[in-house]
Each structure stands twice: as structure tokens, then as C-alpha cells.
Amino acid sequence: MGEDPKASALHDFLRAEMAADREGVLARLSFLRSVFRDVALHGDLIFADPEAFMIQSETFSLFNYALAGDLSEAAIGATRPWVAYVSNLTRTETPFLLPLISIPDRALVLEPGGNSGVFARALIAERHPAQHVVMDLPAVCELGRRRGSAPGLSFLAKDMRRGGWRDAAGFAPDVILFKSVLHDWPEAEAEHILSQAIQALAPGGQIVIAERSAFRGMIGGTAMDYANMVFAAFFRDPQVYETLLKRLCSDLNMTVSYTVIDTEWYVLTARMAA
């Protein structure tokens, strides 16, 4: 008997994925194992007490940003697993998100929390900005540099919570891009980060926010439902960021576009008057 066509297609898919991004695929599988354990052992806390869930879970121990603050081999080693995981996710999400993002010709782009530059490289290949600077923690930037160069791509080691983005980047950005970043922070800190973006933005520039919508149940029918559920308390609908941005700057024109990947996503674009 021949191999089942569905099984054959799955094997082909896995072989292609491993060839394209072996480190990322293994990081995702490792992360999902942690997610399944956390849901089994502490799942009752996800909605009842998210902070207690974070403390007890393996899932959140992976994302230890404090260990990414220098270029030591220890820092690189501690940072590599979650950078590989996030990079793998971004590689699969980019084809859905990039069509929703419009930027000016030869734009100067700053991407706080841009990880290893996977989204930056895709945007560069399609939109050809003059510069695209990924701003992230030192170990993250180093891992990004090790992935190779792209026209106009550079990495800036800087904590996004601190000011002086224009001076650090060397330009006033036409576009400031947040892809899967702002949900990491409590609302007050997200507002502070957005205030830094508004201060740095060039006249007529735009802030672009790409995020998952608020969690509405396990609707994807894949293992990523579980990965999304453990972060359920942190995902926000675009109206939250619209409110924060309006509070910071009344002179913004905002639009929202939606897509579905593993769950509902949106791209919020806030344009400043020239």
C-alpha cells in the first residue's frame, strides 16, 4: 500500500520547513511542548490570575529580556531560543501582514523590537526603504547581524523604553513599525513607548502597529491555539492603541486593516500631519 496522500504532504511540508529554518522549527516545537505542559498544569490560572500563571509557567521563563543586555556568549545563548522562535513565527506571518502595510518610497524606517530582522528583510525586498533600522537589545541585535545583511538594514542596540530615538537612529523616521511588540508591555508602558515614537517621528510620518486581536477562544484549530491562549491576557484590540495614540497626539489619521493567520490580526496605521 502506498503512503497516505495527507501524510505524504505533511512530510513534504516538514522537510521544506526544516530546510528553510531548522533552528526556528525546533524552537517552535520546544516552545509548544512548554505551552502544553503549562496549560495542563496551570491552565486554570490563565484567566483567573494571569500574573500567577506567568510566575509558575515555563512559557514565560523563556522570554527573559534581562539576559539579552550584553554581547557575552552567555547572553547570546540565553537569547537565541526565543529569538529563533519569534523569527520563525514572523517568517510565517509576514506574507499576511506585509500587504496591509504601505510606506513612502525610499522611507526611513525604525523598527523597535524588530528581533532578528525577519520582517525588516521582507519589507526591504518588497518596498525598498532607504534605511531600515531594527532597534532591540544587544544580544538580539547581534543574532540579527549573524543572519546576514540586506540593503539599508542595520541594527541599533537600545532599550526602546528610553528616549532619544532620533539621535540614536541618526534620522527622523518616516515610519516607526511595531510588529508583535506592544502587547509585551502593560498599557501604561505601551503608552510611554508610543510617546517616544511620536516624539521621534518625522512630520507626515506614520506609526504602524501589527498585532493579534484580543483572544476570543481557540478558533484556529491548530497547536497555535494553545500558544495564543497562554498570552490571552495580553492581546488587545486596535481600539486600545487608538485611544492611547489619540491621548498622546490629537493630530493623527488612523486606519485599521484586518487579516486572519493563526487568529485575527490587524495592522493599525497612524499618520501624522505634515
C-alpha angles and dihedrals in degrees: 000000000000125000116277109262092230092051090047091051090049092051090049091050093050092047090051093047093049090049091050099043115358094165092049095047092050090047091052092049091049091049092050090052088056091047093053091049092048093049091048095047104032106011093122088067098054093090101013096055114359093178092055089047091053092051094050100039132095089211097072096040088069093064099063102155091179089071093057096066100104142028099251118130088245090057092045091049094049092047100044098078096056093039089053091048095048091044091053092050091048092051090058095041098047098078089059098043103039095068088058093057122083121185132176121263112274091005125181104234129194117189114191111200091013093153114202094347099257093137091041092055092050092049091047092052093052106029104028101215117193090238135002115191119190110206115199143124119306099255091045091052091050092052088049092052090051089060090068139253135297129187109284094356119136137158126231118197104216140128104247091214090070123079132238097078094152094052093045094048094041094231144056104257121238087198131027110191126198111186114181091334114105096060087066090072134063112254095260092053092045088054090050091051091049089051089057089051093052091049091051099043120109117238107278090017127137140227114215121198120188113185145142115264120245113296112269101174138290097308104143098075093222138097088265087074087074093046089051093046094059088056093042095115092058106048114098135194116245092254089073092059092041089057093048092048094048089051090053098042127009092193099076129115108212132195131175128206125187137210137166122235116144086338135346115313132181140196114215115196119194114189122197121217114259 
